[in-house]
């Protein structure tokens, strides 16, 4: 006979394993749904490869089978909650609407408006312009550089500092001493420059830098690529 404690531990282990399997399946379904609704995002980002789509549809089918098998038990648990029937219906409906908005990348205020985390539709172009810090590889390639990641033990790249030192570097990023220290560390990591403030054209799909220049020395209108969505005009000699 299995003891009550052993049964409880087995149930807990099964629940954790089930959750670890279920979360990726739900994320896969949300990602697959993001291309199902016609938005500007689908024009700006190339569609997934056919093999990727088949794999994701397969995992979506697994989720549908799982949901169908668990639906009766889930309904019984939901009906057994100590919540009056009408509020329960309203809350469940709102939750499903929220899930649908996340899945299809659609925002309809007030259901899925989340302020700074709201999805902003990009212009239907393959590239975009931004002003940011970049570092240069020895082969001339450049990549984005973030002061705020320097103090993060997991996201720090390409060099790692403690959180306090990283914050000091950000606060005094214009000082020669900070520039020299970061440049020395970056050169040790295989880079040929310290952090550079650049105006760059970024490819949406993979974040590759197409072209970049120093905005103090060159203007948007001097670049070969037109700036989508900008009404910049040169006001006089620089």
N, C-alpha and C positions, 0 to 999 in steps of 0.2 A: 504494500500500500504506500502510495506517495503521500508524504506528509504535507500539511497545509503550507508550511514555509517553502518547501521545495516546489510545490505547485505555483506559489506566488512568484518565486524567482524565475521559474520557467515562463510564466505569463509575462513577467516584466521583460525578460530577454527577447521573447517573441515580439512584444510590442515595439521595442527599440529597433529590432531588425526590420520589422514591417515599416516603421517610420523612415529608416535609412533608405529603403527601397522606394517608398512612396514619394518622398520629396523630389528626387531626380525625375521621376515620371511626371509629376505635376509641372515642374519647371520645363521639361521637354514639351509638354502640351501647351503651356503658355507661350513658349518661344515659337512653336509651330503655328499657333493662332495669330502671331504678330504679322504674318504675311497673308492671312486669309481675308483681311479687310482692306479694301483699296484706299491707301493713304499716300501722301507724298513720300513717306519713309520708304515705301516699297519701290518708288521710282529712284530714290537716292541711293539705296543699298541694293546691290545685285542679289538676285534670289539665290537660295542655297543650291548646291550641286544636287543632281538627281539621286546619287547614292545616299547623300546626307538626308534628303527628303524621305527616301524609302526607309532608312533606319529610324527616323523620327516617327514616321507613320506606324511602323511596327511597334515601337514603344508606346505610342498613343493607343494602339489596339489593346496592348496589355493593360493599360490604365482603364480602358473602357470595360474590359472583362472583369478586372478587379472591382471597379465601382459597381458593376451590376451584381457581383456576388456579395458585396458588403452593404448594398443599399438597404435590404430589409432590417439588418441589425442596426445600421446607422439611424434608420427611421424610428426604430423602437427606443433607442437611446435618446434621440431628440425629443420624442413624445413624452419620455419619462422625466425630462428636466422640469424642475419646479418653476416654470415660467408660464404665465397665462397663454392660452392658445393664440389670441390675436397678436400680442407683442412678439411671440415666437415666429409667427408667419411673416410679420413685417421685418424682423431682424434677419431671418433666413433669406427673404427676397432681396434685401439690401446687400447682404453678403454675396449672393449670386451675381447681382449687378456689378458689384465691385470686381469680382473675379473675371467677369466678362470684359470689363473695361481694361483690366490689366492684360488679358489674353489678346485682345484685338487692338491694343494701343489707341483706345478711344477715350477721350475725356468729356464728360457731360456734367457740368457743375449742377448740384453740389455733390454728386455721388462719388466721383473719383478725383476731385481737385485736391492736390496735396502741396500746393505752394511751390517751394523751391525744388521739390522733387517731381514737379509736373513734367510730362513729356512735351517737348517743343518740336513741332514739325520742322525739319530742315528744308532749305530750298532744294528743289530737285536737281542737284548738281553732284558731280562725282567728287568735288573737292570743296574745301572751305578755307578761309583765311583767319588767322588768329595771331595775337601778340602774346608771346610767352618766352620763358627761358629755355634754352637749348644747350646741349653740349655736343662737341664734334669728336668723332672717332679719328684714329690715325689715318684711315683711308678716305677721309673727307666727308663721310656720311654724318648726318646730325640726327639727334633724337631729343624728345622733350626731357626737361629736367625740372624736378619739383623739390623746392626747399623743404616743404612740409613732409615729404617722405623720408628725408634724411634721418629723422629720429624714430622712424617706425621699424621695429625689429623684423617685420615680415615684408613690408613694401619698400624698404630703403633700397634705392638703386640710383646710380651705380656705386655709391659709397655709403657707408653706414656710420652715423654718429649717435650719441645719446640724445634724448629728447631735449634736454636743456641746451646743449651745444647747438643742435639744429635750430632751435628757436632763436638763439643769439645770432646765428648766421643769417637768419631771415630778417631779424630786426636791423642788422647792420650790414645788409647785403651790398650796400654801395661803398663800404669801406675797403681800402686797399688791402688791409691785413686779412680780411675775410676772403676777398677775391684770391689773394695769393695762396692762402691755406687750402681753399677748395680746389684751386687749379693744381696745386702740388698733389693732392690726394687723387684727383681725377687722372692726372698723368700716370700715377702709379697703377691705376686701374685700366690703363690702355687708351686713355683719351688724350687729345691734343690741345684741348682748351679748357678754360674754366666756364662757368655759366655765362651764356651770352643772351642778351635781350634781343630777340629777333621777331620780325614779321614773316610769317611762314604760310605757305599753301600746303594744306594737309589733305591726303586722300582719305575719304570717309571710311572706305571698307576696311583698311588695315592700319590706318594712322601713319602711313609713310609720308615723309616730308618731300614734297615735289620741288619746291624752291623756297629760298629764304634770303633775307637781307636785313641790314641794320636800318630800322626806321628813322634813325637820326640822319642817315646819309642818303636814303632813297625813299620815294613816296609810292603809295599803292599804284598811282597812275603811271609810274615808270615801269611797272612789271608787265610782262607780256600777257599774263592771264587776266581777263577782266574780273573785277570784284563784284560778285553777284549780290544784289540787295543793298549796295552802298551807293549813296549819292554824293561822293566826295568830289570836291572841286578845289583846285589849287588856287589859293587866295593871293599869291604873289611870289616873288622870288624867295627861295629858301636861303 
